[in-house]
Amino acid sequence: MAAHYLCMATRFLLCISAIVGLVLSWYPARTPRGSLLVKLVLVCTGAAGIASWWLSSNDPSRLHTWEFYHHYLGARYYTELRYDGLYLCSLAALEQREPSSLSDIQAVRDLATNNLTSVAAILPLAKSCAQRFTPSTWQAFTDDVVFFKHLLGENWAGLFRDHGFNPSPIWVLVARSLIPDGPASSNILRILSMVDIGLLAAMWLVVLRCFPPAAFAVAAVFWGTNGLGSFAWTGGAFLRHDWLFATVVTICSLRKGYWSIAGALAAYATGVRIFPALLSLGVGVAAVGRSERRTAALSFARSFILTGMALLAISVATLGSDSWRYFGENIRKHVDTRAGNMVGLPSLVDNILECRMAGLGKPDGTCEPSERMSDSKFGWLRRGVILATSLAFLTWLRWISRRIKLYEAAILTLGFLPLATSASSYYFEVFLVFGLLCEQRWISVGLLTLGLALDAAVLSISPPNKIYLVAGLLVVQFVLLLPVLFRRTRIALRESPS
């Protein structure tokens, strides 16, 4: 508990430092030395925020073996496992190699339905798994499964309750190109874990190059301290930040006027995580708002479409024509399944309605609604709230489109993420981009306040499902307050269309 309070105090000081540096940056320094000192303080504060992401873990050099099991095996054996076979075929491999270990597994998620079941009930289905593989590939797969079982240790038995492997075929394509031939080993996993470190380092260097130090400090402190996307979720894993790198560098490219690069990166981010397609919506809204921006928007759109088509064609040629159909079916199933760390307006509305109106709430403040979103008694009301809220936000965005730049519009459209859907908590690390609205002073302050509140919720509230209910409320509230926080004088017509 003392460690939690120390962590909270450290993050609070970081947020206060970023706010103080932000305020100092609003007023011109009296001397060049004073200006340089303010910039240095802001850069150091941002670097400390980035460092706090790693230091929030008790073991910042760890390998996230749980994540590696899903994404290493899911990518390497994608052709055989698809989206329903990871747990099923792992059980078949254990039954063949270490049958005594099956007794340790209390429950297994059937990835064909996302329902939890027993080992005894699902094991008969696992017996046909070997038929999906060639003999040599089956041998390699069973070797890798046994390797991960021993690597995970006591965590192995609980792993089968997770939600499986869900990335798109484009992500699979990139991941498979990075995984070397041969059996899995700790050294290989360690090397693969460096990919994300390289992506994150490159991302922050690009931000520092393209934005003022104040924007860098706010974005970095929020990313490092917000609690929803902490190191515990994806730190030490494999290729889990490629979408974040592509999304943030898309915004940096828009700010600098590199329209084709921005379009290509946005296409990749969309191809691996879908929701970054909102960036394209923002560019479109801004282009409609001012006709002189349409040339830039057309360059962005051309690159986005061509890159997307190329990635789609390569993935189909490499992974098969059915790969996207399987992915679509899996996403529909996955979106309909509630998870404990879901954050967003849909799950927030359902939880509030079902806990308060359907009598599912408990005295301790927790709630256990149906695992299926489609089973909700209030689905019609949830859809109505989402539609009304999203339309109101879009109307505001359209109204201010003449007074904002392309990169600002792209950032603001990411506000649709918690309004239109519920996503796993760690995807909200993308809200760091609101810190890049460097001319919007109160949005920057609001973002740092949001990060501090989210961190306080994660550290002080229990149980977990209550944490993410509060987190969803905070995130949605921040997005709905954006029109209030957004204050801007009208841009002169001579301004650059960027």
N, C-alpha and C positions, 0 to 999 in steps of 0.2 A: 504493500500500500504506500509506503514511504517513497518507493521508486516511482510510483504513478504520480504522486504529488510533485516530486522533483521534475519529472518529465513535463507535467502540466505547467509548472512555474517557468521552466526553460522556454517552452513554446510561447507562453504569454509574453515573456520578455522579447522574444523574436518578433512577435506581432507588434508590440509597442515600438520596438526599434524601427520596424518597417514604416509604421504610421508617422513616427517622428521624422524619419528621413524623407518620407513622402511630402510632409508639410514643408520641410525645409526646401525641397526642390520646387515648390510652388512660387517661391520668392527669389528673385535674382540675388546672388551673392555680391557683396560689395567689392570683393577682390577676386582675381583668377584663382588665387590659392584657396580661398573659401569655397569657390565652386568645385574645385578639384577635390577638396576634402569631403564635401557632401556626396559627390559621386563615388568616392572611395568607400564611404560609410555604407552607401546603398548597395554597392557591389559585394562588400563583405557580408552585409546582412543577408543578401540573396544567397551567397555561397553557404552561409551558416544554415539557412533554411533548407537548402539541398542536402547538406550533411545530416541534418536532423532526420531526414527520411531514412537513411541507413542506421543512424544511431538510435532510432526508436525501437530497434530490435535488440534483444539480448545477445544475438549472434549475427552481426551484420555481414559476416563472411560465409554464412551458411549456404547450402544448396537446398532449394525448395523441392525436396524429393517428391512430395505429394503432387505438385504441379508437373514435375518432370515425368512422373509415371503416366499422367494423362496425355501430355502433349508430345513427349518423345515417342511413346508407343503408338498413340493415336495418329501421328504423322507418318512414322516409319511404316506402319502396317495399315495405312488407311485403305488401300485397295481391298484388303481382306476383312478388316473390322468395320469399315464404314462408321456409322454413328450408333449402332446398336450392339456392337460385338465386343467392346473393350472389357467389360466386367464378365460377360458370359464366357469369352474365350480365355480370360485369365483364370477363371474357376476350372475350366477344362484342363488348362496347363498344370494347375496345382493338383488336380485329381490324378493326373498322370505322374507327376514328379514328386509331390509332397502331399499325399492325400490326408495325412493327419492334421495338417494346418487348416483344413476346411472347418473343423469344429470350432475354431476361434472366431469365425465370422458369424455375427448374430443376424445380420440383415443385408440384403443385396438390392440395389435398385435395378429393376428391369428396364433397360434403356430403350426398349421398344415401346414402352408405355409410360415410363417415368414413375411407375408405382414401386413401392418397397415390397419385397417379398422375402421368403426364406431361401437358404441355400438348397434345402431339400426340394423345394418347389421348382427352382429354376435349373437345377443341375441336369435333369433329363434333356433340357434344351441345349445344354452346353456340349453334350456328347457329339453333336454334329459339327462342332467348330473346326476340327482338324480338316474337314472337307473343304473349308474355305481357302486353305493354304496348300502350297506344294509341300512335299515332305521336308525339303531343306529349309523352307521358310518357316514351317511349323516348329522345327527344331530350334531355329534362331529365336522365334517368338517365345517358346517355353523357357529358353535360357535367359532371355531378357526379363521375363516375368519373375523367375526365381531370383534373379539379381535384384530387382526392385523390392521383392518381398523382404530380403535380408537387409537391404539398404534402409527401408522404412521402419523396420523393427516393430515396436509396439503400436505404431500408427497404422500398420497394414490392415488390421481387421476392420477399422472404421472407414477405410477409404471407399469401400463399396457402397456407402450410403450417399456419396456425392452424385453429381448430375452428369458425369461422363465427359466425353470429348465433343466439343461443339464448334470449333473454328470452321471457316469457309474453305472451299477448295483452293482459293488463291493463297490463303495462309498456309495450307498444307503444301502447296507447290513450293513456296519459299522455304518452309521448315525442312522439307525433305532434301532440298538442295544443300542445306547446311549440316545435316546429320551424316557423319562418315559411315562407310561400310564397316562391318565387323560388330562384335558383341558390345553391348552397353558397358561402360565402366565409369568409375568416379572421375577419372581424368577427362574423359570425353564430356561428361556432364559439366564439369568445371569450366571447360573451354566454351561450351555452348552458353553457359550462364553469363559469359563476358559479352555476348552479343547485345543484351539489354543495357549493360553498363556503357558500351560504346554508343548506342543509340541515345541514351539519356544525356551523356556528356556532349555529344554533337548537337542535340536539341537545345541545350542550355547555352552553348556557345553561339549558336545561330540567333537565339533570342537576344543575347547580350550584344550581338553585332547589329541587329535590326531595330532594337527598341532602346529607349533611354534607360539609364540605370534604375530609375524609380519604378518603371514597369517591370524590369527584370526582378527587382527586389520583392515587389508585391506578389508576382506570379510564383516565384521560387519559394517564398515563405508560406504561401497558401498550399502549394504542392507538398511541401515537406512537413506541414503540421496539421493538415485538415482531418486526419483520423479515418476518413472513409477509404482513402487509397494508400494506406500505410504499407510499410515494407512487409508486414506480416502476410499481406494478401499475395503479392506477386514478386517480391524481392527475392533474388537468387533463383529465378525461374528462367525460362527459355522463350525468347521472342514474344514477350507479353507486352512490350511497349512499342512495337513497330507502328501500331495505329496512332499512338499518342505522338510519336516522332513525326509521322506524316501529317497529322492534323495541325500540330503547332507550326511546323515548317511551311505548311500551306498558307497559314495566316501571315507568317513572316514574308513569304514570297509575294503575297498580295500587297503587303505594305510597301515593298520595294518595287512593285510593278513588274515582277516576273510572272506574267499571266500563265504562260504555258507550263512552267515548272509547277505553279500552284495547281493547275488543273490535273496534271499527272499525279501529283502527290495526293490530291483529294480523291482521285479515282482509286488509288491504291488503298487509302484509308477506308473508303467506302467498301471496297472489295473484301477487306478482311474483318470489318466490324459494322457495316451497314449504316449506323446512325451518323457517321461523318458526311453522309450525303446532304445533311443539313447545311454544310458549308456552301454547297452549290445553290441551295435555296436562297441563302443570304446574298450571294453574288447576283442572282437573278432579281431579287427584290430591289437591290441597290441600282441595278442597271435600268429597271423600269422607272425608278425614281428620277434618274437624270440621263437624258439621251446621250450626252457626251461620254458616258461610261460604257456604251454598248460595244465599242470596238474591243475594249479590254475584256468585257464579259464574254464576247464571242471567241476571243483567243483562249480564255479559260475553258469555255464549254467545248471547243474543238479538241483541246488537249485532254479534257476529262473523258469525252466520248471515245476518242481514239485509243487512249491508254486503257480504258475500261474494256473496250472490245478486244484489244490485244491480250489482256490478262485473262479474259473469259475464254478466248479461243485456245490459248496455251493450256489453261487448266482443263478444258474439255478434251483436248488432244492427249494430254498426259494422264489424266485421272479417269477418263471415260465420260461418255455423253450423259450418263445418269447421275454424275456426281452432284450437279446442282439441284436435281430433283430430290435426291436424298437429303441434301442440305436444307432445302425448303421445308420438307416434311419434318425434319428434326427441329428447325427453328419454330415452326408452328406448335409443335409439342412442347418445346422448351418455354416459349412465351406463356403458354397456358398453365405452367407449373409454378407455384409460388416457391420462393426460397427465403430463408431467414434473413438474408442480407439485401433484399430488394428495396430500392429507394426510388420513389416517384409518386406522382399523383394517383395513378390507377390503384396501386397497392395501398396507398394512404387512405383513399376514399373507401375501398373495400374493407380495410381493417376497421376504420371508424364506424362504418355502417353496420358491419356484421357484429362487432363487439358491443356496440351500444344498442342496436335495434333488434338484432337476432338473438341476443342473450348468450353470445359465445365468450364474453369477457369473464375474467376471473378476478377475485378480490385483490390479487397482487398486481393488477394492471396489465397482465399478459392476455393474449388472445390466441385461439387456435382455429382460425377459419379453415375452410376446405382447402386442400392442397391445389385444387384445380380452380383457376380463375373463372372458367366457364360454368362452374357449379354455384357461383355466387347468386344469391337471391336479388342482388341489387345491380346486376350487370348493366341493365338499361340505364340506371341512374348514373353509374360510373361513366358509361360512354357519353351521356349527355353532359356531364361535368367536364370531361376531357375535351369534347368538341367545343363547348362554349368558351372554356379557358384558352384553348389553342387559337380559336378564331379571334378572341379579344387581343391576344398577344400578337398575332399576325397583323391585325388591323393597326395596332400601335407601331409595329415595325414598318409597315407600309407608309404610315403617316410621317415617320421621321426619315424615310429613305432618302429624301432630297438633301438632308442635312448631315449625312454620315458617309464615310468612305467605304470602299468595297470590303476592306479587311474588317472594319468595325461591324458591318452588316453580317459578315460571315461569323464573327464571334457571337453576336447577339442571337442569331438563329439557333445556336447550341442551347439556348434557353428552352427550346422545345423538348429537349431530351427528358427532363423530369415531368414535363406537362403531358406529353403524348404517350409515354411508356414508363415502365418500371425496369430499372437496370440494376445489375449487381453493384454494390456500393463503390467498388474500386474504379468503376468507369467514370465516377464523378471527379476524379483527379483532373479530367479535362477542363474543369471549371477554372483551372489556372489561367486559361486564355482570357478570362474577364479582367485579370490583372494587366493585360496588354492594352486595355482601353486607357492608354496613358493620359489622355486629356480629360477623362471622366473621373474627377477626383473622388466623388462620393461613391462611385461604384468600386473604386479601389479600397476605400475604407470599409465599405459594406462587405467586400470579399474577405478581407482580413478578419472582420468580425465574424463572418460565417465560418471561416476556418477554425477560429478559436472556439466558437460555440459547438461545432461538430466534434472537435477534439475533447471538449469537456463532456459531451454526451457519451462518447465512446469510453472515456476513462471513468465516468462516475455513475452511469446508469446500468442497471441489470434488470432482467435477463436480456440476451441479445436481441430477441424480436422487438422488445420495447425500445432498445437503442435505435434500431433502424426505422421505427415508427417516428421517433422524435427527429432523427436525421432527415427523413423524408419531408417532415413538416418544415424544417429549417431551410432545406434546399428549395422547395417549392415557394416558400415565403420570399427567399432572396430573388428568385426569378420574377415573381409577381411585383416585387418592389423596384425592379429595374426601371420602369417608366418614371418612378418618383426620384430615383437616384440619378437618372440621366438628365443632365443640364448642359446645354450647349448653345452658344450664340450661333446665328445663322452663318453658314460658310459663304464666303464671297464667291461669285461666279468664276472668278479667275483661278480658283483653287484647282489643284491637280485632280483628275478624275479618279485617282487611287483611293 
